[in-house]
Amino acid sequence: MSAQDIRVLLVADTHLGFDLPFRPRVERRRRGHDFFANFERALAPALRGDVDLVVHGGDLFYRSRVPPALVDMAMAPLVRVAEAGTPVYLVPGNHERSRIPLHLWTAHPNLHIFHRPTTFMYHGPKGSLALSGFPFARKVRDRLGSLLDQTGYTQEVAVPRLLCLHQTIEGAQVGVTDYTFRRGVDIIRGRDVPPGFSAVLCGHIHRAQVLSHDLSGWPLAAPVIYPGSIERTSFAERDEEKGYYIVSVSPRAQGRAGQVDTKFVPLPTRPMISLVFEPGARTGSALEQQLEEQLAALDPDSVVRVQLSGQGAAAALRTLTAARLRQIAPPSMNVVLAGPRTHGEA
């Protein structure tokens, strides 16, 4: 890493609006504030001027249809970065249905959105970059070549190129069982990662990872960098560290390997615990007291899934409600109630 490298802040899968209803029917602690807080933390280096540009790898929102007020809330931190002089590039993800809901101020000259396959040119004091990309595409395996051609990335530019995507690429892993994506119409084959790019900056996979080889062990034409999500969106992610990447690109890295450095920056996450509770013969107040004691032994800031198991699980589900579980748990805790645990479930 050199002081003359162009520093890119790569963040993705922010899922803003997750567990943040505007008219909540139940008063309880909401996890949505955690997502916004980590988004602000991730963008802090850009606001301080410690990076040269920001790439958001998609799924800015938690679903495709969101209220205008949430669009305003989500775009406001990015606009502050843009107004501070740091360009921002957004890849629409599947949760945006391949488009970002527009507001008048998204026309800011430092905000660039990959509405369609295109190439943006970044020019800064340390040098220039070409950023090519396209919004999330279904059945991308057979469409990749055409989508890449539409970006115009093959045009001669004597600067490093970055490919910005929101897709699944062969070899990416997720979940507590390290599930590996191997083949399918929505998966880009490793051998199809195009040459000529210094790196692929990618969203969609929630675990932070850098792919360097395909499943046959052959080197990829460019490293694929997934920053992962900024918060845990499901219990399958409960052991994953969350954060973002600082990607340092040498101004001379014109698609050559070894010219890109990555630094993962972790973000704070609340403990996420899957509590397997066996009611046994306990019922009523005895059941609740035992469960209350187990919850009290956990970090009060935890996000907890209570999963009933074994003898008495089905009977307990008939009397123990989610509302009652929230009353039993510390008020600072997020708790959900799951059904009886099945054999082999993680």
C-alpha positions in Angstrom: 0.0 0.0 0.0 1.3 3.4 -1.0 0.3 6.9 -0.1 -0.2 7.5 -3.8 -2.7 4.6 -4.1 -6.3 5.5 -4.9 -8.3 4.5 -1.8 -11.8 3.1 -2.4 -14.3 2.5 0.4 -16.4 -0.5 -0.5 -19.6 -1.1 1.4 -22.6 -3.1 0.5 -25.8 -4.8 1.6 -26.8 -2.1 4.1 -30.5 -3.2 4.1 -31.7 0.1 5.5 -35.2 -0.1 6.8 -34.8 -3.6 8.2 -36.9 -3.9 11.3 -37.7 -0.2 11.3 -41.5 0.3 10.7 -42.7 3.9 10.6 -46.0 3.0 12.3 -45.0 0.2 14.7 -47.9 -1.9 16.1 -45.7 -3.2 19.0 -43.4 -0.9 21.1 -40.1 -2.7 21.5 -36.4 -2.2 20.6 -35.9 -2.2 16.9 -32.8 -3.4 15.1 -33.2 -1.0 12.3 -31.3 1.7 14.2 -28.3 -0.6 14.4 -28.1 -0.7 10.6 -28.3 3.0 10.2 -25.6 3.5 13.0 -23.2 1.1 11.2 -23.9 2.8 7.8 -22.8 6.1 9.4 -19.7 4.4 10.9 -18.8 2.9 7.5 -19.0 6.2 5.8 -17.0 8.1 8.4 -13.6 7.7 6.6 -15.2 9.3 3.5 -16.5 12.2 5.5 -13.0 12.7 7.0 -11.4 12.7 3.6 -9.5 9.4 4.3 -10.6 7.8 1.1 -10.9 9.0 -2.5 -14.2 7.5 -3.5 -17.0 5.3 -2.2 -18.6 2.3 -4.0 -21.9 0.9 -2.6 -22.3 -2.7 -3.9 -26.1 -2.8 -3.8 -29.1 -3.6 -1.6 -29.1 -0.1 -0.1 -32.6 -0.9 1.1 -34.1 -4.0 2.8 -36.7 -4.5 0.1 -37.8 -3.3 -3.3 -40.7 -1.1 -2.3 -39.9 1.4 0.5 -41.6 4.6 1.6 -40.2 8.0 0.3 -39.3 8.9 3.9 -36.9 5.9 4.1 -35.4 6.9 0.7 -34.6 10.3 2.2 -33.1 8.7 5.4 -30.9 6.3 3.4 -29.7 8.8 0.8 -28.9 11.6 3.3 -25.6 10.1 4.5 -24.5 9.5 0.9 -25.3 13.0 0.0 -23.2 14.3 2.9 -20.3 12.3 1.5 -20.9 13.6 -2.0 -21.2 17.2 -0.7 -17.9 16.7 1.2 -16.2 16.2 -2.2 -16.0 12.4 -2.3 -17.7 10.7 -5.3 -20.2 7.9 -4.6 -21.0 5.1 -7.0 -24.1 2.9 -6.3 -24.9 -0.5 -7.9 -28.7 -1.2 -7.7 -29.2 -4.6 -6.1 -31.9 -7.1 -6.1 -33.7 -5.4 -3.2 -33.9 -2.3 -5.4 -35.2 -4.5 -8.2 -32.3 -3.3 -10.2 -33.1 0.4 -9.7 -32.6 2.9 -6.9 -35.7 5.0 -6.0 -34.9 8.4 -7.2 -35.3 11.7 -5.4 -34.5 15.1 -6.9 -31.3 15.5 -5.0 -29.9 12.2 -6.3 -28.8 14.3 -9.4 -25.9 15.5 -7.3 -22.8 15.6 -9.6 -20.8 13.4 -7.1 -23.5 10.7 -7.0 -23.3 8.1 -9.7 -25.8 5.3 -10.1 -25.4 2.2 -12.4 -29.0 2.4 -13.7 -27.9 0.6 -16.8 -24.6 -1.0 -18.0 -22.1 1.8 -18.1 -18.6 3.0 -17.3 -17.9 6.0 -15.1 -14.6 7.8 -15.1 -13.2 8.9 -11.8 -10.5 11.6 -11.9 -8.7 12.7 -8.7 -5.4 14.1 -7.5 -3.8 10.7 -7.3 -4.9 9.5 -10.8 -7.9 8.1 -12.6 -10.1 5.0 -12.5 -12.6 3.5 -14.8 -15.6 2.0 -13.0 -17.7 -0.3 -15.1 -20.8 -2.1 -13.9 -24.5 -2.8 -14.2 -27.5 -3.3 -11.9 -28.4 -6.7 -10.5 -29.3 -9.1 -13.3 -31.3 -12.3 -13.1 -29.9 -15.3 -15.1 -26.6 -13.5 -15.3 -24.6 -16.6 -16.3 -25.7 -16.5 -19.9 -26.1 -12.7 -20.0 -22.8 -11.6 -18.6 -20.9 -11.2 -21.9 -23.6 -9.0 -23.3 -24.0 -6.9 -20.1 -20.2 -6.3 -20.0 -20.1 -5.3 -23.6 -22.8 -2.7 -23.0 -20.7 -1.1 -20.3 -18.1 -0.2 -23.0 -15.3 -1.4 -20.7 -13.2 -2.7 -23.7 -12.6 0.9 -24.9 -9.0 1.8 -24.6 -8.3 3.7 -21.4 -4.8 3.8 -19.9 -6.1 3.7 -16.3 -7.0 0.9 -13.8 -10.4 -0.6 -14.2 -12.8 -1.8 -11.5 -15.9 -3.9 -12.1 -18.8 -3.1 -9.8 -21.5 -5.7 -9.4 -24.2 -7.1 -7.2 -24.1 -10.8 -8.1 -23.1 -14.2 -6.9 -19.8 -15.5 -8.1 -18.8 -19.1 -8.0 -16.9 -20.0 -4.8 -18.6 -17.5 -2.5 -19.5 -18.9 0.9 -22.4 -18.2 3.3 -24.0 -19.5 6.4 -22.9 -21.5 9.5 -22.3 -24.5 7.3 -20.0 -22.6 4.8 -22.4 -23.3 1.9 -20.5 -22.8 -1.4 -22.2 -21.4 -4.5 -21.1 -23.6 -7.4 -23.4 -23.5 -10.4 -26.7 -22.1 -11.6 -28.2 -19.5 -13.9 -27.8 -16.8 -11.3 -24.1 -17.6 -10.6 -21.2 -16.2 -12.5 -18.6 -18.8 -13.3 -15.1 -18.1 -12.1 -13.7 -18.6 -15.6 -16.0 -15.9 -16.8 -14.6 -13.1 -14.6 -13.3 -10.9 -17.4 -9.6 -9.9 -17.7 -8.5 -6.3 -17.8 -9.9 -5.4 -14.4 -7.8 -4.7 -11.3 -10.6 -6.0 -9.0 -14.3 -6.9 -8.9 -16.1 -5.0 -6.2 -19.2 -7.0 -5.4 -22.3 -7.0 -3.2 -25.1 -9.6 -2.7 -23.1 -12.1 -0.5 -23.4 -11.2 3.2 -20.1 -12.7 4.3 -17.0 -10.6 3.9 -14.5 -12.5 1.7 -12.0 -12.1 -1.2 -12.1 -14.7 -3.9 -8.9 -15.3 -5.8 -9.4 -18.8 -7.4 -12.2 -20.7 -9.0 -13.5 -24.1 -7.7 -10.9 -25.9 -9.9 -8.1 -24.0 -8.3 -7.4 -21.7 -11.3 -6.6 -18.1 -10.5 -9.4 -15.6 -11.3 -8.7 -12.9 -13.8 -9.2 -10.4 -11.0 -9.9 -10.7 -7.3 -13.5 -10.6 -6.3 -14.0 -8.5 -3.1 -17.2 -8.9 -1.1 -17.5 -6.6 1.9 -20.5 -8.4 3.2 -23.5 -6.8 5.0 -22.9 -4.1 7.6 -25.1 -6.0 10.2 -26.4 -9.5 10.7 -29.6 -10.0 8.8 -30.3 -13.6 9.9 -29.2 -16.1 12.4 -27.2 -17.9 9.7 -24.9 -14.9 10.0 -24.6 -15.0 13.8 -20.9 -15.9 13.8 -19.8 -13.5 11.0 -17.8 -10.4 11.5 -19.4 -7.4 9.8 -17.7 -4.4 8.2 -16.4 -2.9 5.0 -13.3 -2.8 2.9 -10.7 -0.2 2.1 -9.4 -1.1 -1.4 -6.2 0.5 -2.4 -5.5 0.6 -6.1 -2.2 1.6 -7.6 -2.6 4.2 -10.4 -0.5 1.8 -12.5 -2.8 -1.2 -11.8 -4.1 -1.6 -15.3 -5.6 -5.0 -14.8 -2.4 -6.6 -13.5 -2.5 -8.9 -10.5 -0.9 -7.8 -7.3 -1.7 -4.1 -7.7 -4.7 -4.0 -5.3 -4.5 -4.2 -1.5 -7.5 -4.8 0.8 -8.1 -3.9 4.4 -11.2 -5.1 6.2 -12.5 -2.7 8.8 -14.9 -4.4 11.3 -18.0 -2.7 12.5 -19.6 -3.3 16.0 -22.4 -5.9 16.1 -24.6 -7.0 18.9 -24.3 -10.6 20.1 -26.6 -12.9 18.1 -27.5 -16.1 20.0 -29.6 -19.1 19.1 -30.9 -20.4 22.4 -32.1 -23.9 22.3 -34.6 -24.3 25.2 -36.0 -27.7 26.3 -39.2 -27.2 28.3 -39.4 -30.8 29.5 -42.4 -31.3 31.8 -42.4 -27.6 32.8 -45.5 -25.6 32.1 -47.0 -22.2 32.9 -45.0 -20.1 35.4 -42.3 -22.7 36.0 -41.6 -22.7 32.2 -41.4 -18.9 32.1 -39.2 -18.7 35.2 -36.7 -21.1 33.8 -36.6 -19.3 30.5 -36.3 -15.9 32.2 -33.3 -17.2 34.1 -31.6 -18.4 30.9 -32.2 -15.1 29.1 -30.9 -13.2 32.1 -27.6 -15.0 31.9 -27.0 -13.6 28.4 -25.6 -10.3 27.4 -28.7 -7.9 27.7 -27.8 -6.3 24.4 -28.2 -9.6 22.5 -30.4 -10.5 19.6 -31.8 -13.9 20.6 -33.7 -16.6 18.9 -35.4 -18.9 21.4 -35.9 -22.3 19.8 -37.9 -24.9 21.6 -36.7 -28.4 21.5 -37.3 -31.9 22.9 -40.1 -33.1 25.2 -42.8 -30.5 25.8 -41.8 -28.2 22.9 -45.1 -28.5 21.0 -47.1 -27.9 24.2 -45.0 -24.9 25.3 -45.6 -23.3 21.9 -49.3 -23.4 22.6 -48.9 -21.2 25.7 -45.7 -19.2 25.2 -46.3 -16.3 22.8 -43.9 -13.8 21.3 -45.4 -11.0 23.3 -45.0 -12.9 26.5 -41.4 -13.7 25.6 -40.6 -10.0 25.2 -42.0 -9.4 28.7 -39.8 -12.1 30.1 -36.6 -10.9 28.3 -34.6 -7.8 29.3 -36.1 -4.7 27.5 -32.7 -4.1 25.8 -32.8 -7.5 24.1 -34.4 -8.4 20.8 -36.0 -11.9 21.0 -37.9 -14.0 18.6 -39.6 -17.3 19.2 -39.0 -20.2 16.8 -40.8 -23.5 16.5 -39.5 -26.9 17.6 -36.0 -27.6 16.5 -35.6 -30.4 14.0 -32.7 -32.9 13.7 -29.6 -31.4 12.2 -30.8 -27.8 12.2 -28.1 -25.2 12.9 
